[in-house]
C-alpha cells in the first residue's frame, strides 16, 4: 500500500500487543525493535506539532523512556497483551508535546473549529519523478508549517501515518465523527496554504 503523503510503500502493522508483551518480559532485543518501529513516525508526529527538531527528538526520547518503564514495571502482562501500542505511544508523545508547548508559553493559535469548511475533497497523491515528488513534498511541509497545530497534527496522523479514525480518536481523545470534520477542515487549510505558494491541488 502506498502512503498518500509521500508515495512510499507502507507496511500495515498489527496493534502491537505481542511486541508490548516481549518488552514486558524483557526479551532480548524487544525494546530495540519497538524503537526501530516507532521512533521515526513518532518524531515526524512530534515535529509536526512542535516545528522544532531538537524539541521533537527530546519528546520522543522521553516517550520511549516512559514506555519502557510502563511496559516493564507498571503494566502486567495481560494489560500489555491488550494494549493498542501505536495509538498509546502517539498519545504519550502528544501529551509531552502539549506540555512542552505550554512550558514555552507558546502564543495561542486560532482553534480549528473556527475555520470555514469551504470546498472539501480527497487528498491527492503526488505524481511525477522522484525529484518532482521530493520538491512537492517539501512544498507541502512548508505549507503545513503555516497551519494551526491541531491541523498539522491531524494531517500527520491521517495522511502520513495513515491511521484509522478510530486510532486517531484514541490518540487525541475525540470522537470519530468530530475528527472527520476536523480532518476536512485541515485539508482545506492546507490547500489554501499551498495556493499561497502557487501550488494547486484538487482538495
Secondary structure by P-SEA (a helix, b strand, c coil): ccccccccbbbbbcccaaaaaaaaacccaaaaaaaaacaaaaaaaaaaacccaaaaaaaaaaaaaaaaaaacccccaaaaaacccaaaaaaaaaaaaaaaaaaaccccccccccccccccccbbbbbccaaaaaaaaaaaaaaaaaccaaaaaaaaacccccccaaaaaaaccccaaaaaaaaaaaaaaaaaaaaaacccccc
